[in-house]
Amino acid sequence: MAQSKFEQEMYDEAYKVASYLRQTGQDSVFLRLVKEKGSRFFLNATALSLTLAGMSMKLALRLTTLVLRYGLRVVTAILDILDGKAKGIKVTIETNK
């Protein structure tokens, strides 16, 4: 039961980050970064190196905190939400286009 709650918290946080990425237009930077460097980049990245990669300091600090708490699974969850293929949760993000 505790694992399920922990996992739901992770997905809730992933949704918040994915929404923020979309709203601020940083989703393309995030996707490019993962594509070029892989999700393991977030294990070694500090907030400063994330900002050098093109993300805002606020987002970089949030991602660093989430990876420390949930591990790389949170990056995968964010990617799945952005791609619209998240499994086990019902979340979608609409683009204002």
PAFINU-576594 format. One line per 2 residues: number of its first residue (from 1); their letters; for each residue y, x, z of N, C-alpha, C. Coordinates in steps of 0.02 Angstrom, whole numbers, always signed. Each point is the difference from the previous one (the first is absolute). Layout:
REM residues N
NUM = a = Y:X:Z:Y:X:Z:Y:X:Z | ...
This chain:
REM residues 97
1 = ma = -60:+41:+0:+60:-41:+0:+63:+43:+0 | +0:+53:+40:+59:+44:+3:+11:+34:-67
3 = qs = -54:+20:-34:+6:+31:-65:+32:-48:-50 | -19:-63:+3:+27:-50:-46:+76:-9:+12
5 = kf = +21:-1:+62:+70:-7:+16:+39:+61:-24 | -29:+59:+11:+31:+63:-22:+8:+0:-76
7 = eq = -53:-22:-34:+2:-2:-73:+51:-50:-25 | +5:-58:+32:+50:-50:-20:+70:+27:+11
9 = em = +11:+36:+55:+65:+31:+12:+17:+48:-56 | -51:+40:-21:+10:+48:-54:+22:-36:-64
11 = yd = -35:-55:-17:+17:-37:-61:+69:-33:+6 | +18:-23:+59:+67:-29:+11:+53:+53:-13
13 = ea = -11:+60:+27:+48:+55:-10:+1:+22:-73 | -58:+2:-32:-4:+18:-71:+39:-49:-41
15 = yk = -5:-64:+16:+37:-52:-36:+76:+10:+8 | +21:+16:+61:+71:+11:+12:+26:+58:-42
17 = va = -39:+54:-2:+20:+59:-39:+0:-16:-74 | -52:-34:-24:-4:-18:-71:+59:-45:-19
19 = sy = +17:-47:+43:+58:-44:-13:+64:+40:-4 | +8:+46:+48:+59:+42:+1:+4:+43:-63
21 = lr = -57:+28:-21:-3:+40:-61:+25:-41:-60 | -25:-61:-5:+20:-43:-57:+74:-18:+4
23 = qt = +22:-19:+59:+70:-23:+7:+50:+55:-14 | -17:+61:+18:+47:+56:-9:-11:+37:-65
25 = gq = -50:-20:-39:-13:+33:-63:-34:+68:+7 | -28:+13:+59:-33:+64:+11:-75:-3:-14
27 = ds = -25:-58:-22:-71:-6:-14:-22:+47:-55 | +42:+11:-51:-18:+45:-54:-4:+72:+25
29 = vf = +44:+19:+46:-2:+67:+29:-65:+9:+40 | -17:-50:+40:-61:+2:+40:-62:+6:-45
31 = lr = -3:-42:-51:-58:+1:-45:-4:+66:-38 | +57:+27:-22:+1:+64:-35:-24:+56:+47
33 = lv = +24:-2:+61:-19:+51:+49:-75:+0:+13 | -29:-59:+9:-72:-5:+12:-39:+22:-62
35 = ke = +25:-19:-58:-35:+19:-62:+1:+75:-11 | +58:+32:+12:+7:+71:-12:-32:+43:+54
37 = kg = +8:-19:+62:-22:+42:+56:-61:-26:+37 | -17:-63:-10:-57:-30:+35:+21:-25:+68
39 = sr = -39:-46:+28:+19:-29:+64:-6:+50:+57 | -40:+53:-9:-6:+51:+53:+66:+36:+12
41 = ff = +46:-5:-47:+67:+29:+8:+33:-25:+63 | -14:-62:+17:+32:-30:+59:-27:+29:+65
43 = ln = -57:+31:-1:-26:+32:+61:+40:+63:+17 | +23:+35:-50:+34:+63:+10:+76:-6:-6
45 = at = +23:-57:-21:+71:-8:-14:+39:-17:+63 | +56:+31:+6:+47:-19:+52:+50:-48:-31
47 = al = +39:-31:+42:+50:-47:-26:+48:+36:-48 | +17:+62:+14:+45:+36:-44:-29:+11:-69
49 = sl = -64:+19:-4:-30:+11:-66:-6:-66:-38 | -10:-56:+34:-1:-64:-34:+68:-17:-29
51 = tl = +53:+17:+37:+67:-14:-27:+14:+45:-60 | -25:+61:+1:+8:+44:-57:-38:-27:-61
53 = ag = -52:-39:+13:-38:-31:-55:+35:-62:-27 | +55:-21:+31:+40:-55:-26:+1:-63:+41
55 = ms = -29:+1:+60:+0:-59:+42:+56:+4:+51 | +23:-58:+23:+53:+0:+50:-28:+27:+66
57 = mk = +45:+25:+42:-21:+27:+65:-32:-55:+42 | +27:-60:-2:-29:-56:+39:-72:-12:-21
59 = la = -12:-3:-65:-67:-12:-25:-46:+59:+16 | +25:+60:-9:-40:+60:+13:-23:+2:+73
61 = lr = +45:-15:+46:-18:+0:+71:-51:-55:+15 | +9:-58:-31:-46:-56:+11:-70:+17:-25
63 = lt = -4:+28:-61:-65:+19:-28:-34:+54:+42 | +39:+49:+21:-29:+53:+42:-29:-29:+64
65 = tl = +37:-45:+32:-24:-33:+61:-63:-40:-12 | -2:-38:-55:-59:-41:-15:-61:+42:-16
67 = vl = +9:+54:-36:-57:+44:-16:-27:+32:+64 | +45:+20:+44:-23:+28:+64:-39:-51:+40
69 = ry = +21:-62:-2:-34:-52:+40:-64:-25:-33 | +2:-14:-65:-56:-33:-34:-39:+45:-47
71 = gl = +24:+59:-14:-34:+44:-47:+16:-21:-72 | -36:+30:-47:+13:-12:-70:-18:-71:-23
73 = rv = -37:-37:+40:-16:-69:-19:+62:-42:-10 | +53:+16:+36:+62:-39:-8:+31:+13:-68
75 = vt = -5:+61:-26:+25:+15:-68:-39:-39:-51 | -66:-2:+8:-43:-39:-45:+18:-74:+3
77 = ai = +13:-25:+61:+18:-70:+8:+66:-15:-35 | +49:+45:+6:+64:-10:-33:-9:-1:-75
79 = ld = -40:+47:-26:-13:+2:-72:-33:-65:-23 | -49:-24:+37:-35:-62:-18:+48:-59:+0
81 = il = +45:-3:+49:+48:-54:+3:+48:+3:-59 | +25:+60:-15:+45:+8:-57:-33:-18:-66
83 = dg = -64:+17:-6:-38:-15:-61:-25:-72:-3 | +7:-37:+56:-23:-69:+2:-75:-7:+7
85 = ka = -33:+51:+24:-73:-4:+7:-24:+13:+71 | +41:-18:+49:-19:+7:+70:-58:-46:+15
87 = kg = -50:+26:+36:-59:-40:+17:-1:-14:+74 | -21:-59:+19:-7:-17:+70:+63:-27:+32
89 = ik = +55:+3:-36:+62:-28:+26:+33:-39:-57 | +41:-47:+19:+34:-39:-51:+74:+17:+3
91 = vt = +19:+49:-39:+70:+18:-6:+16:+15:-73 | +58:-21:-21:+25:+18:-66:+74:+13:+7
93 = ie = +24:+42:-43:+71:+15:+0:+27:-20:-68 | +50:-41:+2:+30:-22:-63:+58:+46:-17
95 = tn = +5:+16:-63:+55:+42:-24:+57:-44:-23 | +60:+19:+17:+59:-38:-20:+23:+21:-69
97 = k = -39:-16:-50:+17:+19:-69:+12:-61:-41
